[in-house]
Amino acid sequence: MKLKDLELFIVAPPAPGWGGRYWIFPKLTTDDGITGYGECYASTVGPKAMQAVIEDVFERHMQGENPENIELMFRRAYSSGFTQRPDPTVMGAFSGLEIACWDILGKARNRPVWALLGGRINDRIRSYTYLYPEPGRESAEFWVSPEMAAEAAVRFMNLGFTAVKFDPAGPYTIRGGHEPAMSDITRSVAFCRAIREAVGDRVDLLFGTHGQFSTPGAIRLGRELEPYNPLWYEEPIPPDNLLEFAEVAKSVRVPLATGERMTTKAEFGTLLRAGGVKILQPALGRVGGIWEAKKIAAMAEVFNAQMAPHLYAGPVEWAANVHLAASIPNLLIAETIETGGAFHQKLIRNSIRWEDGYILPPEAPGLGIDFDETVARAHPYTGTQLHLQMQEAPCDYSRPNHFEGGAPSTPT
């Protein structure tokens, strides 16, 4: 069995676009006709340029190879061009292709991917979602309103979720870490207070930030969150300052979580050795794929750290997360988008089941999903923006900062 052909789907989810402006799905086909689907969560370049990168990685390192040889193909891509260091673009391309290889291997052996990763230890996977407005009630106000956030938290609690995430802490900009405005701290505390009062002890609070603070700024904000006992304080400083996470962790009594923008075991290993983070959030479409994430989970065990696979992408990365989560003993929780996301589920013909706050690992071969190519082709991305983009303007200290969370207002 050899890898033969590559086809790419670049799909735009309909408005309001939960999961980003577009998703990139590679489809691999072997010389004996087995197909596998993956997802690349990499957006440092536009989709046309990313398509060229994915094609190059496949043709240069994978085409003609046995899909079983995951380690060999990883080492080729990781070492390409005399690098041997984390590269989010190349590793993002490889990650999606690697996920497709696991889909192929599971189908070839008529077993789900989790069975090839050491078997299933988790029969149900606890999940969380961002707080999203109800369909048809989307507005810019939702992202800065503690009352609306609390109302949404109750709605998701009643669906069965035992954890919800929200990110009211102000803008994330291209300028690196900044001190939070006092108005951002005040709003963050108001969100925590309102949500905690609404859900009591039935739901964990996951406080999201996006690497926007300086080390002292992250400490200032984090200390204000402590009375509400969040399960985690996510990525409070830029991800290129790995050792500074330990400085924040020493000063804040809320566990830190991070990882969606990191790639390969090298970066996660540095975090673990430094003692900065005990909750790791790899995005499997960027980190190096399923096998690399499995290695990271094993390293985390040694440091008594837990895994919380990240998802702000499409349903194939979601499926990969589910199979990893089913196979590891140090799973904390896995991200989902609402109860699976209407368009997410449409793309995979509702082939992943979500039940009362938990994801149920698929039993079907491979990733266990039924990818609908007709739906994918009917929703091509035709815009020019990146999957997510950061604000150029600095934090505003003279008036409240307004932003729209992680979701664009339009899909283009």
Disulfide bonds with the S-S distance in Angstrom:
none
